[in-house]
Amino acid sequence: MSMPRNLALAVIACACESTQVPPSLLAACVADTHGQASPAYHGGMTRIGWSSQEPGLTPQAISAGFGPLWSTAEFDGAVASNALFRGRAYASPIFADDVTMHDGGLFDGAQVSPIFVATSNGFVYAVNAFEAPCASRSIPAGEILWRTQIVTPAIVPTLDGGVALGTLSTPVLDLHANPPILYVTAMDAQNGAFTWKAFALDASRGTVLPGWPVVLDRPSVTAANVNGPAYFDDDARIVSQRAALALGPDGDRLYVGFGGYFDGAVGWMVAIDTQAPKIAASFSGAPDTLLDAQGNLAKHPNAGMWAPSGPAIDSQGHVYMTTGNSDPSWETRPGAWGNSLLRFTKDLVLDRTYTPFNFCQLDEGDVDVGGSSAVLLPNLASLPTSTPNLIAFGGKQGVAYLLDAAHIAGDLGQRPACSTSWDDASRDGSLLPPTPSPNYCNVAPHAACVSPVPSQECVPGPVLAFGPAGDIAALDHAKMRTTPAFFRRDDGTALLYFSGATKASLCSVDVVPPSLVRMRIAADAAGPAYLVRDAADTEMRFVNPGSPVVSSHGGADPVVWILDENALRTASLLDPATPHPVLYAVDGETMKVLYRSGQADLDVGGKYGTPLVAHGTVFVVTDRVQAFGLR
């Protein structure tokens, strides 16, 4: 259903008789869609993942007829190591209405609704999301408005079978700038080096702005470290920049998170001054030079900041980020922040911390809290609770966490003493349900991959979304690498939707339902809020899903959208036998599947990808941009 680019351009050129369109026509070239924007991963800086202006996408309408509408052509290829690599999008799409093009050519002056996408092989695209009628022609939906190759990609041997990499993370759009600015990171292999760079692009034409890119190399990153000394690898093929980008509320700070492929690097958060492009501050997940006793390089994990959804930012400019596992021997090391939620000031001074009670077991099992980023929930003053300002996130263990944003009370020097028993869960610093859970009991030690036998001496603890309960969740055993989506009903009920992979048994990689769990935020007699497992699906088997998003008509008719990669975490994207991803629509009330895309509808990719919903249309990117909607 896609229109080839050359045909679309020919139609436009014919109507206008030249590539320079007369201003009189451009004045009338305005898209019919206005007023919506999703400028960052999961919709915005608080990462709530809720689009409440979709009255047409009701469960009834989707059930009556929904499917593919259009597709762009396949993304451009790029050469790395003398081989041609297809462009694929690890990054999720972002979007804004009412953007005026200033390309000086065919689309100059047109007001459109672009989708912005960055690809694995170093290209960035602006794609027209909705038809823009003009006086004597139209810019069709799916037309590429501009494309820019910002880097030379290079093969990363440890990335999904040896993918040639440019961009891995989701960009962010500054809509307060005029014209809007699109921030993108990419790995550049020019001149034989492999370096991460941060770019600022004029979103109206795709050109790199003066003073950019900002180079993210060892000297510049480590010199700004407020938690050092620590080692930032010079080889960008070691350091993974998967975390989505984020902007401070004033647009003067760009936040870039780093982890390491297969636990090969220290985690970092970097703040870039966007006004005078340079690194303003950095924070290493631990003061770790990665050297052994003999002074040799000994790479190991330390608080990777890699969650696909990236940091969340509140209205005061505080930066919230989860971290991955640390070396188990670093339990009491000052400044080592593995498996924690950290809050920073604008320039990355640490001012709040939370660490789960069982972080030692999580460290030992490569079970990252940092697979799921924080969601900063809207104020819930309408609920009878003493904690109306809340933070939610999950983790590879399949556990859902809820924190009181006003009282994150961890120490600022080091993590607390580690708990050694499951019934220590009641000492956890998150907001816990008031009743005991069978997942947290005083049990005798048990062998790996053998489920413990719970006693009757159980205590409250963080709520399990995807089981079975236990600390085994590395690689393909992980149960959740996603960020929850928020929804509030018209009656004020506050809900969170978590996507993940329930395993058939403790050490199995086979999946069983549920794959989508709904949690309700509850409170008793105006006390602290807590999570209640409210409902779950009974039919889906997600293999490696991305974060869910919710569309609704205000507080009614919620629909949950999830893109499941449909392949294991360790699967190669270059293997022709790798399954294709699947887009799901689920009724947020009944938890029943409304739509499931066919195996031929999407190409291989979509790893940790999140759909974009705007004006009744759902957009997905893999090796191209595809639109789905009501028929």
C-alpha positions as CSV (number, residue, x, y, z in Angstrom):
1,M,0.0,0.0,0.0
2,S,3.0,2.3,0.0
3,M,3.7,4.9,-2.8
4,P,7.2,4.7,-4.2
5,R,9.2,7.8,-3.4
6,N,10.0,8.5,-7.1
7,L,6.3,8.3,-8.0
8,A,5.3,10.6,-5.2
9,L,7.9,13.1,-6.2
10,A,6.9,12.9,-9.8
11,V,3.3,13.7,-8.9
12,I,4.2,16.7,-6.9
13,A,6.8,18.0,-9.4
14,C,4.2,17.6,-12.2
15,A,1.6,19.6,-10.3
16,C,4.0,22.4,-9.5
17,E,6.0,22.3,-12.7
18,S,9.3,22.8,-10.7
19,T,10.9,21.7,-7.5
20,Q,10.4,25.2,-6.1
21,V,6.8,25.5,-5.1
22,P,5.2,29.0,-5.4
23,P,4.5,30.6,-2.0
24,S,0.8,31.0,-2.9
25,L,0.4,27.3,-3.0
26,L,2.5,26.6,0.1
27,A,0.3,29.0,2.1
28,A,-2.5,26.6,1.5
29,C,-0.4,23.4,2.1
30,V,-1.5,22.6,5.7
31,A,-2.2,19.3,7.2
32,D,-5.7,18.6,8.6
33,T,-4.3,17.4,11.9
34,H,-3.4,19.8,14.7
35,G,-2.5,20.2,18.3
36,Q,-1.0,16.8,19.2
37,A,2.6,15.9,19.9
38,S,4.6,12.9,21.2
39,P,8.0,14.5,21.3
40,A,9.8,11.8,23.3
41,Y,9.7,8.1,24.1
42,H,6.4,7.1,25.8
43,G,4.9,10.5,24.9
44,G,7.0,12.9,27.0
45,M,9.4,13.6,29.8
46,T,7.3,12.0,32.6
47,R,7.1,8.8,30.4
48,I,3.4,8.1,31.3
49,G,2.6,6.5,27.9
50,W,-1.0,7.7,27.7
51,S,-2.7,9.4,24.7
52,S,-6.1,10.6,25.9
53,Q,-7.4,12.3,22.7
54,E,-8.4,9.2,20.7
55,P,-12.2,9.1,20.6
56,G,-12.3,7.0,17.4
57,L,-10.1,4.2,18.6
58,T,-12.7,2.5,20.7
59,P,-12.6,-1.3,21.4
60,Q,-15.7,-1.7,19.3
61,A,-14.3,0.2,16.3
62,I,-11.1,-1.7,16.4
63,S,-12.9,-5.1,16.6
64,A,-15.0,-4.1,13.6
65,G,-12.1,-3.5,11.3
66,F,-8.5,-2.5,11.9
67,G,-5.3,-3.1,10.0
68,P,-2.4,-1.8,7.8
69,L,-3.0,1.6,6.0
70,W,0.3,2.5,4.4
71,S,4.0,1.9,4.5
72,T,7.1,3.8,3.4
73,A,9.7,2.2,1.4
74,E,12.4,0.2,3.2
75,F,14.9,2.5,5.0
76,D,18.2,3.3,3.1
77,G,21.0,0.9,3.4
78,A,24.6,1.8,4.4
79,V,27.9,0.1,4.1
80,A,30.0,-1.1,7.0
81,S,33.1,-3.4,6.6
82,N,32.4,-3.6,2.8
83,A,28.9,-5.1,3.4
84,L,25.5,-3.4,2.9
85,F,23.3,-3.3,6.0
86,R,19.6,-2.5,6.0
87,G,18.4,0.3,8.2
88,R,16.4,-0.8,11.2
89,A,14.8,1.2,13.9
90,Y,15.7,0.4,17.5
91,A,14.5,3.9,18.3
92,S,10.7,4.4,18.7
93,P,9.0,7.0,16.6
94,I,8.3,10.5,17.9
95,F,5.8,13.0,16.4
96,A,4.4,16.6,16.3
97,D,1.7,18.4,14.5
98,D,2.0,21.9,13.0
99,V,5.7,21.8,11.9
100,T,6.6,24.1,9.1
101,M,9.2,22.8,6.6
102,H,12.1,25.1,5.7
103,D,14.0,22.8,3.3
104,G,14.4,25.4,0.6
105,G,13.0,23.0,-1.9
106,L,10.0,20.9,-2.7
107,F,8.4,21.1,0.8
108,D,9.5,24.6,1.8
109,G,6.7,26.4,3.7
110,A,4.4,23.4,4.0
111,Q,2.9,22.9,7.4
112,V,2.9,19.1,8.2
113,S,2.7,16.5,10.9
114,P,6.1,14.7,10.8
115,I,7.1,11.4,12.4
116,F,10.8,11.4,13.2
117,V,12.8,8.2,13.1
118,A,16.5,7.4,13.5
119,T,17.9,4.1,12.2
120,S,20.5,1.6,13.1
121,N,22.8,2.5,10.2
122,G,23.0,6.2,10.8
123,F,20.1,7.8,9.0
124,V,17.5,10.2,10.4
125,Y,14.1,10.7,8.7
126,A,11.1,13.0,8.8
127,V,8.1,11.2,7.4
128,N,4.7,12.9,6.7
129,A,2.2,11.2,9.0
130,F,-1.0,12.6,7.5
131,E,-1.9,14.0,4.1
132,A,-1.3,17.7,3.8
133,P,-3.8,19.2,1.2
134,C,-2.6,22.0,-1.0
135,A,-4.1,24.4,-3.5
136,S,-3.3,22.1,-6.5
137,R,-1.7,19.0,-5.0
138,S,-1.2,17.2,-1.7
139,I,1.7,15.8,0.2
140,P,0.7,12.2,0.8
141,A,0.9,10.3,4.1
142,G,4.1,8.3,4.2
143,E,6.1,10.8,2.0
144,I,9.7,11.3,3.2
145,L,10.1,15.0,3.9
146,W,13.8,14.8,4.5
147,R,16.5,12.3,5.2
148,T,20.0,12.9,6.6
149,Q,22.8,10.4,7.1
150,I,24.6,11.8,10.2
151,V,27.3,9.1,10.8
152,T,29.2,6.2,9.2
153,P,28.0,3.0,10.9
154,A,30.2,0.2,12.2
155,I,29.5,-3.4,13.1
156,V,29.0,-4.1,16.8
157,P,29.8,-7.8,17.1
158,T,27.7,-8.3,20.3
159,L,24.6,-6.5,19.0
160,D,21.9,-8.9,17.7
161,G,24.2,-11.0,15.5
162,G,26.5,-8.2,14.4
163,V,24.3,-5.3,13.4
164,A,26.0,-2.2,11.8
165,L,25.2,0.6,14.2
166,G,24.5,4.3,14.0
167,T,21.6,5.1,16.3
168,L,20.3,2.9,19.1
169,S,18.2,5.2,21.3
170,T,15.0,7.2,20.7
171,P,15.6,10.9,19.9
172,V,13.8,13.8,21.6
173,L,12.2,16.8,20.0
174,D,12.3,20.4,21.5
175,L,9.1,22.0,20.3
176,H,9.8,25.2,22.2
177,A,12.6,26.1,19.8
178,N,11.7,27.8,16.5
179,P,12.2,25.9,14.3
180,P,11.9,22.7,16.5
181,I,15.2,20.9,17.3
182,L,15.6,17.2,17.0
183,Y,18.3,15.7,19.3
184,V,19.8,12.4,18.2
185,T,22.8,10.3,19.3
186,A,24.8,8.0,17.0
187,M,28.0,5.9,16.9
188,D,30.4,7.3,14.3
189,A,33.1,5.1,12.7
190,Q,34.9,7.9,10.7
191,N,38.7,7.9,10.6
192,G,39.0,4.4,12.2
193,A,37.7,5.5,15.6
194,F,34.3,4.4,17.1
195,T,32.8,7.4,19.0
196,W,29.4,8.3,20.3
197,K,28.2,11.8,19.3
198,A,25.2,13.9,20.1
199,F,23.6,15.8,17.3
200,A,21.1,18.7,17.1
201,L,19.1,18.8,13.9
202,D,16.9,21.5,12.5
203,A,13.6,19.5,12.5
204,S,12.3,21.6,9.6
205,R,15.0,20.6,7.2
206,G,17.3,17.9,8.7
207,T,20.5,19.9,8.8
208,V,22.9,19.7,11.7
209,L,23.0,22.9,13.8
210,P,26.2,24.9,14.2
211,G,28.3,23.8,17.2
212,W,27.1,20.2,16.9
213,P,27.8,17.3,17.2
214,V,29.1,17.1,20.8
215,V,31.7,14.3,21.0
216,L,31.1,11.8,23.9
217,D,34.6,10.4,24.4
218,R,36.6,9.4,27.4
219,P,38.4,12.7,28.1
220,S,35.2,14.8,27.9
221,V,32.9,12.5,29.8
222,T,35.3,11.6,32.6
223,A,36.4,15.2,33.1
224,A,32.9,16.1,34.1
225,N,32.2,13.1,36.4
226,V,30.8,14.0,39.8
227,N,31.0,10.4,41.0
228,G,34.5,9.4,39.8
229,P,37.1,8.4,39.0
230,A,35.6,6.0,36.5
231,Y,36.3,4.6,33.1
232,F,34.4,5.6,30.0
233,D,35.4,3.3,27.1
234,D,36.9,5.0,24.1
235,D,35.5,2.2,21.9
236,A,31.8,3.0,21.3
237,R,31.2,-0.6,20.3
238,I,31.6,-1.5,24.0
239,V,29.4,1.3,25.4
240,S,25.7,1.0,24.7
241,Q,23.7,4.2,24.3
242,R,20.2,2.5,24.3
243,A,18.5,4.8,26.8
244,A,16.0,7.2,25.1
245,L,17.2,10.9,25.2
246,A,15.5,13.4,27.5
247,L,15.3,17.2,27.8
248,G,15.1,19.3,30.9
249,P,12.0,21.6,31.2
250,D,13.9,24.6,30.0
251,G,15.4,22.8,27.0
252,D,19.0,23.7,28.2
253,R,20.0,20.2,29.2
254,L,20.0,17.1,27.1
255,Y,20.4,13.8,29.1
256,V,22.2,10.8,27.6
257,G,22.4,7.4,29.4
258,F,24.9,4.7,28.8
259,G,25.3,1.0,29.7
260,G,27.6,-1.7,28.3
261,Y,26.9,-4.6,26.0
262,F,26.8,-7.8,27.9
263,D,27.9,-6.1,31.1
264,G,31.1,-4.8,29.7
265,A,31.1,-1.2,31.0
266,V,30.3,1.2,33.8
267,G,26.9,3.0,33.5
268,W,26.8,6.7,32.9
269,M,24.4,9.7,32.8
270,V,25.7,12.6,30.8
271,A,24.1,16.1,30.8
272,I,24.8,18.2,27.7
273,D,24.5,22.0,27.7
274,T,22.4,22.7,24.6
275,Q,22.9,26.5,24.6
276,A,26.7,26.3,24.4
277,P,27.0,22.8,23.1
278,K,29.3,20.9,25.5
279,I,29.2,18.4,28.3
280,A,28.0,20.1,31.4
281,A,28.2,17.2,33.9
282,S,28.4,13.4,34.0
283,F,27.7,10.8,36.7
284,S,29.2,7.3,36.6
285,G,27.2,4.5,38.2
286,A,30.1,3.8,40.4
287,P,33.6,5.2,41.0
288,D,35.2,2.4,38.9
289,T,38.3,2.6,36.8
290,L,37.8,-1.0,35.7
291,L,41.3,-1.9,36.5
292,D,42.4,-5.0,38.4
293,A,45.0,-5.2,41.2
294,Q,47.8,-5.3,38.6
295,G,46.5,-2.2,36.7
296,N,45.1,-4.2,33.8
297,L,41.7,-3.5,32.3
298,A,39.1,-5.8,33.8
299,K,35.7,-5.0,32.5
300,H,32.6,-5.8,34.5
301,P,29.1,-4.4,35.0
302,N,28.5,-1.4,37.2
303,A,25.1,0.3,37.3
304,G,24.3,0.5,33.5
305,M,21.8,3.2,32.7
306,W,20.4,1.5,29.6
307,A,16.6,1.2,29.9
308,P,15.1,1.9,26.4
309,S,12.7,4.5,27.9
310,G,15.6,6.5,29.3
311,P,15.5,9.0,32.2
312,A,12.2,10.7,33.3
313,I,12.2,14.5,34.1
314,D,9.9,16.3,36.5
315,S,8.7,19.9,36.2
316,Q,11.4,21.1,38.6
317,G,14.1,19.5,36.4
318,H,14.9,16.5,38.6
319,V,16.3,13.6,36.6
320,Y,15.2,10.0,37.5
321,M,17.0,7.0,36.2
322,T,17.1,3.3,37.1
323,T,20.4,1.3,37.0
324,G,21.5,-2.2,36.2
325,N,23.5,-4.7,38.2
326,S,26.9,-4.1,39.8
327,D,29.7,-6.5,40.6
328,P,28.4,-8.5,43.6
329,S,31.6,-7.7,45.5
330,W,30.7,-4.0,45.5
331,E,27.8,-4.4,47.9
332,T,29.0,-1.7,50.4
333,R,31.3,0.3,48.2
334,P,30.6,4.0,48.6
335,G,29.2,5.6,45.4
336,A,28.3,2.2,43.8
337,W,24.7,2.4,42.6
338,G,23.8,-0.8,40.9
339,N,20.2,-1.9,40.9
340,S,18.8,1.4,42.2
341,L,16.6,4.3,41.3
342,L,18.6,7.6,41.4
343,R,17.3,11.1,41.3
344,F,19.7,13.9,40.2
345,T,19.6,17.7,40.1
346,K,19.8,19.5,36.8
347,D,23.6,19.0,36.7
348,L,23.6,15.5,38.0
349,V,24.2,16.0,41.7
350,L,22.7,12.9,43.4
351,D,19.9,14.0,45.8
352,R,17.6,10.9,46.2
353,T,18.2,7.1,46.1
354,Y,16.1,3.9,46.4
355,T,17.5,0.4,46.3
356,P,15.4,-2.8,46.5
357,F,15.8,-5.0,49.6
358,N,17.3,-7.9,47.5
359,F,19.7,-6.0,45.4
360,C,22.6,-8.4,46.2
361,Q,20.7,-11.3,44.7
362,L,19.8,-9.1,41.7
363,D,23.4,-8.2,41.2
364,E,24.5,-11.9,41.4
365,G,21.9,-12.9,38.8
366,D,22.3,-10.1,36.3
367,V,18.8,-9.1,37.1
368,D,18.5,-5.4,36.3
369,V,16.0,-3.0,37.9
370,G,17.4,-0.8,35.1
371,G,15.5,-2.6,32.4
372,S,12.5,-0.4,33.2
373,S,12.6,3.4,33.6
374,A,10.6,5.5,36.0
375,V,7.1,6.8,35.2
376,L,6.3,10.0,37.0
377,L,2.6,9.7,37.6
378,P,0.2,12.7,37.5
379,N,-0.8,14.1,40.9
380,L,-3.4,11.8,42.4
381,A,-4.9,14.2,45.0
382,S,-8.4,12.9,44.0
383,L,-7.5,9.6,45.7
384,P,-7.8,9.2,49.5
385,T,-4.0,8.9,49.9
386,S,-1.2,10.6,51.8
387,T,1.2,10.0,48.9
388,P,-0.4,11.6,45.8
389,N,2.9,12.0,44.0
390,L,4.1,8.6,42.8
391,I,6.8,6.9,40.8
392,A,6.3,3.5,39.2
393,F,8.7,1.1,37.4
394,G,9.6,-2.5,37.1
395,G,12.6,-4.7,36.4
396,K,13.8,-8.0,34.8
397,Q,12.7,-9.9,37.9
398,G,9.1,-9.2,36.9
399,V,8.4,-7.1,40.0
400,A,6.5,-3.8,40.0
401,Y,7.7,-1.0,42.3
402,L,5.8,2.1,43.6
403,L,7.6,4.9,45.3
404,D,6.5,8.1,47.1
405,A,8.2,10.8,45.1
406,A,8.2,13.1,48.1
407,H,10.0,10.6,50.4
408,I,12.7,8.7,48.5
409,A,14.7,8.1,51.6
410,G,17.8,6.1,50.6
411,D,21.3,7.1,51.7
412,L,23.3,9.4,49.4
413,G,26.6,7.7,50.1
414,Q,26.0,4.0,49.5
415,R,23.4,1.3,49.2
416,P,21.9,-0.2,52.4
417,A,23.0,-3.5,53.9
418,C,21.9,-6.3,51.7
419,S,19.0,-8.6,52.7
420,T,19.6,-12.3,52.5
421,S,16.1,-13.8,52.9
422,W,12.9,-13.4,51.0
423,D,11.0,-12.4,54.1
424,D,13.2,-9.3,54.4
425,A,10.9,-7.9,51.7
426,S,8.9,-6.0,54.4
427,R,11.9,-3.8,55.0
428,D,11.9,-2.6,51.4
429,G,11.7,1.2,51.0
430,S,9.0,1.2,48.3
431,L,5.3,1.5,49.0
432,L,4.1,-2.0,49.9
433,P,0.6,-3.5,50.1
434,P,-0.7,-3.9,53.7
435,T,-1.2,-7.7,53.4
436,P,1.4,-10.5,53.3
437,S,2.3,-12.0,49.9
438,P,3.0,-15.8,49.3
439,N,6.0,-14.6,47.2
440,Y,7.8,-13.3,50.4
441,C,8.1,-16.0,53.0
442,N,10.6,-17.4,55.5
443,V,11.8,-20.4,53.6
444,A,14.8,-22.7,53.8
445,P,17.5,-22.2,51.2
446,H,16.8,-24.0,47.9
447,A,18.6,-25.1,44.8
448,A,18.8,-22.9,41.7
449,C,15.8,-23.5,39.4
450,V,13.9,-25.2,42.1
451,S,11.0,-23.1,43.4
452,P,11.0,-22.5,47.1
453,V,8.2,-24.0,49.3
454,P,6.6,-21.1,51.1
455,S,5.8,-21.3,54.8
456,Q,3.0,-19.5,56.5
457,E,5.3,-16.8,57.8
458,C,4.9,-14.4,54.9
459,V,5.3,-10.7,54.7
460,P,4.3,-7.8,52.3
461,G,6.7,-7.0,49.5
462,P,6.8,-5.4,46.0
463,V,4.1,-6.8,43.8
464,L,5.0,-9.6,41.3
465,A,3.7,-8.8,37.8
466,F,5.3,-11.7,35.9
467,G,6.4,-14.9,37.5
468,P,7.4,-17.3,38.7
469,A,8.9,-15.5,41.7
470,G,12.7,-15.8,42.0
471,D,16.0,-14.1,41.2
472,I,16.7,-15.9,38.0
473,A,16.0,-13.4,35.1
474,A,19.1,-12.9,33.1
475,L,19.1,-12.7,29.3
476,D,16.3,-14.8,27.8
477,H,15.0,-15.5,31.3
478,A,14.1,-11.9,31.9
479,K,10.4,-11.2,32.7
480,M,10.2,-7.5,32.1
481,R,12.4,-4.9,30.3
482,T,9.5,-2.4,29.9
483,T,8.2,0.7,31.4
484,P,4.5,0.8,32.5
485,A,1.8,3.0,31.0
486,F,-0.6,5.0,33.1
487,F,-4.4,5.5,32.6
488,R,-7.0,7.2,34.8
489,R,-10.7,6.4,34.4
490,D,-13.4,9.1,34.5
491,D,-14.2,8.0,38.1
492,G,-10.6,8.7,39.2
493,T,-9.4,5.1,39.4
494,A,-5.7,5.2,38.6
495,L,-4.2,2.2,36.7
496,L,-0.9,1.0,35.4
497,Y,-0.4,-1.5,32.6
498,F,2.8,-3.6,32.6
499,S,3.9,-5.8,29.6
500,G,6.3,-8.7,30.1
501,A,6.9,-12.4,29.7
502,T,5.6,-14.9,32.3
503,K,7.9,-18.0,32.2
504,A,6.6,-21.5,32.3
505,S,8.9,-22.4,35.2
506,L,11.7,-20.7,37.1
507,C,14.5,-21.6,34.7
508,S,12.5,-21.9,31.5
509,V,12.6,-19.4,28.6
510,D,9.2,-20.7,27.4
511,V,6.4,-18.1,27.9
512,V,2.8,-18.5,29.1
513,P,0.0,-16.0,29.9
514,P,-0.2,-13.4,31.2
515,S,1.8,-11.0,29.2
516,L,-0.1,-7.9,30.1
517,V,-1.0,-7.1,33.8
518,R,-3.1,-4.2,35.1
519,M,-2.3,-2.8,38.5
520,R,-4.6,-0.5,40.4
521,I,-3.2,2.2,42.7
522,A,-5.0,1.8,46.0
523,A,-4.9,3.4,49.5
524,D,-6.6,2.7,52.8
525,A,-8.1,5.5,55.0
526,A,-6.0,8.2,53.4
527,G,-2.8,6.2,54.1
528,P,0.1,5.6,51.7
529,A,-0.7,4.3,48.2
530,Y,0.1,0.8,47.1
531,L,-0.3,-1.5,44.0
532,V,-3.0,-4.1,43.7
533,R,-2.8,-6.7,40.9
534,D,-6.1,-5.8,39.3
535,A,-6.4,-7.9,36.1
536,A,-4.4,-9.9,33.6
537,D,-4.8,-11.2,30.1
538,T,-5.3,-15.0,29.6
539,E,-4.2,-15.6,26.0
540,M,-1.1,-13.7,25.0
541,R,2.5,-15.0,25.0
542,F,4.9,-12.1,24.5
543,V,8.5,-13.2,23.9
544,N,10.3,-9.9,24.3
545,P,7.8,-7.0,24.3
546,G,8.3,-3.3,24.2
547,S,6.7,-0.9,26.6
548,P,2.9,-0.5,26.3
549,V,1.1,2.7,25.5
550,V,-2.6,3.5,26.2
551,S,-5.0,5.4,23.9
552,S,-8.4,6.5,25.2
553,H,-11.3,8.9,24.9
554,G,-10.5,10.9,28.1
555,G,-11.0,8.4,30.9
556,A,-13.0,5.9,28.9
557,D,-12.4,3.2,26.3
558,P,-8.8,2.5,27.1
559,V,-6.9,0.4,24.5
560,V,-3.4,-0.9,25.3
561,W,-0.9,-1.1,22.3
562,I,2.2,-3.3,22.5
563,L,4.8,-4.3,20.0
564,D,6.3,-7.7,20.7
565,E,9.6,-8.4,19.0
566,N,8.4,-12.0,19.0
567,A,12.0,-13.2,19.3
568,L,14.2,-13.9,22.2
569,R,16.6,-11.3,23.5
570,T,19.6,-13.3,22.1
571,A,18.1,-13.7,18.6
572,S,20.0,-12.4,15.6
573,L,18.3,-9.7,13.6
574,L,20.4,-10.9,10.6
575,D,19.1,-14.4,10.7
576,P,16.4,-15.0,8.0
577,A,14.7,-17.5,10.3
578,T,14.1,-14.9,13.1
579,P,10.3,-14.4,13.6
580,H,8.7,-11.1,12.7
581,P,7.3,-8.7,15.4
582,V,3.6,-8.5,16.2
583,L,1.5,-5.5,17.0
584,Y,-1.3,-6.0,19.6
585,A,-4.3,-4.0,20.6
586,V,-5.9,-5.0,23.9
587,D,-9.1,-3.8,25.5
588,G,-7.9,-2.1,28.7
589,E,-11.0,-3.0,30.6
590,T,-11.7,-6.6,29.6
591,M,-8.0,-7.4,28.9
592,K,-9.1,-9.2,25.7
593,V,-7.1,-9.0,22.4
594,L,-8.8,-6.7,19.9
595,Y,-6.2,-6.9,17.1
596,R,-3.1,-8.9,16.3
597,S,-1.1,-8.1,13.2
598,G,-0.2,-10.9,10.8
599,Q,3.2,-12.4,10.5
600,A,3.8,-10.7,7.1
601,D,2.6,-7.3,8.2
602,L,5.9,-6.2,9.9
603,D,9.5,-6.9,9.1
604,V,12.1,-8.2,11.5
605,G,13.0,-5.8,14.2
606,G,11.0,-3.8,16.8
607,K,13.2,-4.7,19.7
608,Y,11.9,-2.8,22.7
609,G,10.0,-0.7,20.3
610,T,6.9,1.3,21.3
611,P,4.0,2.2,19.0
612,L,3.0,5.8,18.4
613,V,-0.7,6.7,18.5
614,A,-2.0,10.0,17.0
615,H,-5.3,11.0,15.4
616,G,-6.7,7.5,15.2
617,T,-3.6,6.0,13.6
618,V,-1.0,3.7,15.1
619,F,2.5,4.0,13.8
620,V,5.2,1.3,14.0
621,V,8.8,1.3,12.8
622,T,11.0,-1.7,12.0
623,D,12.9,-1.5,8.7
624,R,10.3,1.2,7.5
625,V,7.5,3.3,8.9
626,Q,4.1,1.6,8.8
627,A,0.6,3.0,9.7
628,F,-2.3,1.0,11.0
629,G,-5.8,2.2,11.5
630,L,-9.6,1.7,11.2
631,R,-10.8,0.5,7.8
